[in-house]
Amino acid sequence: MAGMNDRHRPAAPVAGEPPSPIAPSEFPQHHVSRRPVLLALLGAGSLAGCSLIPGSSSAGGSSPSPQPTTPAPASPSAAPSPTAAASATPSATATATGGALEGWSLEEKVGQLMMVGVDATAPKQSSDEAVDTHHVGNIFIAGRTTAGSQATQKVIGSFTGRVGSATTHNTPMLVATDQEGGEVQVLSGSGFSDIPSAMDQSTQPRDQLEAAARTWGKELADVGVNMNLAPVVDLVDIDRPTTNEPIGHWGREYGHDASTVSSQAGAFAAGMQASKVIPTYKHFPGLGRVTANTDTSADVVDRTTSRLPDAAVSVFAGAIAAGAQVIMVSSATYALIDASAPAVFSSKIVTDMLRTEMGFSGVVITDDVSAAVQVQGVAAGDRAVQAIRAGCDIVLASAEPAVAADMVKALIAAAQSDPAFAARVDESAARVLALKGSLQS
């Protein structure tokens, strides 16, 4: 999530069910709980894509061997150069060959480019229809639930059980959620740890944090989640971190310098990977210097972040060099990079900067573009088309699944009328299939 829509709004505890305390010796609590304030402001809402609405979006199994490589602590001034990043070989992120799409209909390919929200406790009919009617091949478990692992597994199974020749071309789904910790934790209750905030995670020795994240990842994988829209790697390096509404205000950052963020977020990601859960680095090119939240505000503009060697961007460069498979793009506008459009709709940011200059060949997912106020001035279908045209691979419609139908229809119509766009659809569908294939290795 970027700001914090239904996918990322802070979790609201259920009355009578206070969160389990975390032993101070394990995860020192250096921050006063923000939960009462969040409840007053947001009620029981959750962030969407991965904004600062913890719970919306807008953001495992047994440990495999060998363990994935993770970013080593890096000095902001010694950030990987674009050339170095481009020379890295991210695991399972190479574009799949054209043969991977042989026999696929346009509708089925477009479905692989969508991820629709599924309420963790009471899925909407529009979520069902997205899969059954529109071939959507990926889901995001949204909202908040304290029902525990068994109930969550049942909800997920009701969707993954729809995989078949008439829906997803018999291709398994990416099943994502927001399990950052602190105020952004969709799944809780029996079978799920009470995960500390990223700021509290950042105080732990790297090896201890990686081991803890491996446990948290296994909890996800055990219920059928294979993708976590975390970690947040936004660099909140402003004078007053709490004035950064999407991230710093909620303690979602892994520290306030690039070296610490790279090290600790990398440890979290490594633990997820070890449990066969794909981590997602967010929100490119950085959401730590804005004041407003893209989930709840329009015209959110970052006026300081630029290209490398900007320290905020260097964290993403380090993640790419270490093998990042998925990066989420922010919906803020970046005045020094492309003042003409939000990052999710900007080919200058997604294609020119992230892919060409920084060498990222993995999957790019948008922050939630279904309900975020930042993008409401663009028709739902056009949001999807503009995001894919810019170079994104997966369009996240987490907070309001009903708009997925319009998005799918618009993507199909654009591909039918524009051969170049149809080629973009194929390119992104192949990347998504390659990412899913990495889960089988």
RAKA-V47665 format. One line per field, one symbol per residue. phi: phi as a letter, one per 40 degrees, with the letter a starting at -180 (. if undefined). psi: psi as a letter, one per 40 degrees, with the letter a starting at -180 (. if undefined). A space follows every 10 residues. Layout:
phi=???
psi=???
//
This chain:
phi=.bcicccbcd cbccdgbccc cbddccbdcc bcdcddcccc cbgccbccdi ccbdhcaa.. ccccbccccb ccdbcdcbcd cdccccccbd cfbccccdcc bcgccdcccc dccbbbcbdc badccccdcd ccbbgcbabb cbgaabcgcc ccccccccbc ccdaccbbfg bdccbbabbc hgcbacbahd gbcccccdcc ccccddcccc cccccccccc ccbhcbabca ccbcccbccb dcccdcbccb gccchbbccc cccccccccc ccdcbgbccb cabcchbcbc bcbccbbbfc bcbbcbcdcd dccccccccc cchdcbbcbc bcbbccbacc addcbbcccc cccccccbgc bccbbccdbc bdcdbccbdd ccdccccccc hcbbccbccb cccdcccccc cccccccbdc cdccdccccc cccccccccc c
psi=iccgaedeii hhihhegiih ihhdedghge ihhedddddd debfiiibdf afghebf..a aihihihiii hihihdefih idddddeigh hfeihiiddd ehehiddddd deeihiihhd dghidddddd dddefheiih hiaiieeidd dddddddedd eehadecfff hiihhiihgd ibeghdhaah ehihhiiddd deeiiddddd dddddddddd ddeehehhgi ihfhhgfidg deegddcdde feifaeiddd dddddddddd ddddefhhih hihhehfeei dihddeiifh hhedhaiifh dddddddddd defhdhhhhi eihhdedgee iiddehdddd dddddddefh eahhiiihfd ehddeeehid dddddddddd eidhhhgddg ededdddddd ddddddehdd dddddddddd ddddddddee .
//
